[in-house]
Amino acid sequence: MDPADSVLALKILVAGGFGVGKTTLVGAVSEIRPLRTEERLTEAGREVDDLDGVERKTTTTVAMDFGRITIREGLALYLFGTPGQDRFWFLWDELAQGALGAVVLADTRRLTDCFPAVDFFEHRSIPFVVAVNRFAGTSEYGPEEVARALDLDPGTPVVLCDARQRASGKEVLISLVEHAGRVHAARLLAEV
């Protein structure tokens, strides 16, 4: 294989609460048919799955979603969508191994649902951006209001997106790669 043909592949996590649009985002931006591990919601899960605000949801991710997108020639992102429910969080540590960074999807109707994802990445020093998924009928919260509500560290980007739209999802991923690059470069400089 010619080194000029090689591709740098970076691992990105897409995380957030139950029903926030992780599977949708991975599917919208992936240039390959995404791998999905969705199962139908059952009567047995009704007591543990909080459907407030997402009453029409009929499936849930039980392991991960996987997709791939080429950002530019020589740079591809492997996307791993995490499951959003508490009972599947044991998978997050494994999925986070070797990740460059993460997108934390947020729904302003259920903003507190993304606190665990924010805490997870902050405690592991994994760079992340918060992407506010614009659902129909949601309040118009700006990035500054969301950053304050989530008590984000200064410099953590908050972007608005529509997880259904490929161009919007791609902009979120570009924001993450740029932010993660700055964070990792600063860490390298601090070690010198």
TACORMO-V572561 format. One record per residue. RES is the residue in one small letter. PSI is psi as a letter, one per 20 degrees, with the letter a starting at -180 (NA if undefined). BURIAL is I if it has 24 or more other C-alpha atoms within 12 Angstrom, else O. D_FIRST is the distance of its C-alpha to the first C-alpha in whole Angstrom. Layout:
RES:PSI:BURIAL:D_FIRST
RES:PSI:BURIAL:D_FIRST
This chain:
m:p:O:0
d:p:O:4
p:h:O:6
a:h:O:8
d:i:O:7
s:q:O:8
v:p:O:11
l:o:O:14
a:p:O:16
l:p:I:20
k:p:I:22
i:p:I:25
l:q:I:29
v:o:I:31
a:r:I:35
g:a:I:38
g:r:I:41
f:p:I:42
g:j:I:42
v:i:I:41
g:j:I:38
k:g:I:35
t:h:I:34
t:g:I:35
l:g:I:32
v:g:I:29
g:h:I:30
a:h:I:31
v:i:I:28
s:p:I:25
e:i:O:23
i:r:O:22
r:o:O:25
p:q:I:26
l:p:O:27
r:q:I:31
t:l:O:33
e:q:I:36
e:q:O:40
r:q:O:43
l:q:I:46
t:r:O:48
e:h:O:52
a:h:O:51
g:i:O:49
r:h:O:52
e:h:O:53
v:i:O:50
d:o:I:48
d:o:O:50
l:j:I:50
d:p:O:52
g:i:O:50
v:l:O:48
e:h:O:50
r:i:O:48
k:p:O:45
t:i:O:45
t:r:I:42
t:q:I:40
t:p:I:37
v:i:I:37
a:f:I:34
m:r:I:31
d:q:I:29
f:p:I:26
g:r:I:24
r:p:I:21
i:p:I:21
t:p:O:19
i:g:I:21
r:r:O:19
e:p:O:16
g:i:O:14
l:o:O:17
a:q:I:17
l:p:I:20
y:p:I:21
l:p:I:25
f:o:I:27
g:p:I:31
t:q:I:33
p:q:I:36
g:i:I:39
q:q:I:42
d:g:O:43
r:i:O:43
f:j:O:39
w:i:I:39
f:h:O:38
l:h:O:34
w:g:I:34
d:g:O:33
e:g:O:30
l:h:I:29
a:i:I:29
q:p:O:27
g:j:O:24
a:p:I:26
l:h:I:25
g:a:I:28
a:q:I:31
v:p:I:32
v:o:I:36
l:p:I:37
a:q:I:41
d:o:I:44
t:i:I:47
r:h:I:49
r:l:I:48
l:h:I:47
t:i:O:48
d:i:I:45
c:i:I:42
f:g:I:44
p:h:I:42
a:g:I:39
v:g:I:40
d:g:O:41
f:g:I:38
f:h:I:36
e:g:O:39
h:h:O:39
r:j:O:36
s:k:O:35
i:p:I:32
p:q:I:32
f:q:I:33
v:q:I:35
v:p:I:38
a:o:I:37
v:o:I:41
n:o:I:40
r:n:I:43
f:q:I:45
a:p:O:48
g:j:O:51
t:q:O:50
s:q:O:51
e:n:O:50
y:p:I:49
g:r:O:47
p:h:I:44
e:g:O:47
e:g:O:49
v:g:I:46
a:g:I:45
r:g:O:49
a:h:O:49
l:i:I:46
d:l:O:47
l:q:I:44
d:q:O:43
p:p:O:43
g:i:O:40
t:o:I:39
p:q:I:38
v:p:I:40
v:q:I:38
l:q:I:40
c:r:I:38
d:o:I:38
a:i:I:36
r:i:O:36
q:p:O:35
r:g:O:31
a:g:O:32
s:g:I:34
g:h:I:31
k:h:I:29
e:h:I:31
v:g:I:32
l:h:I:28
i:g:I:28
s:g:I:31
l:g:I:30
v:g:I:26
e:g:O:29
h:g:I:31
a:h:I:29
g:g:O:27
r:g:O:31
v:g:I:32
h:h:O:29
a:g:O:29
a:h:O:33
r:g:O:33
l:g:O:30
l:h:O:33
a:h:O:36
e:i:O:34
v:NA:O:34
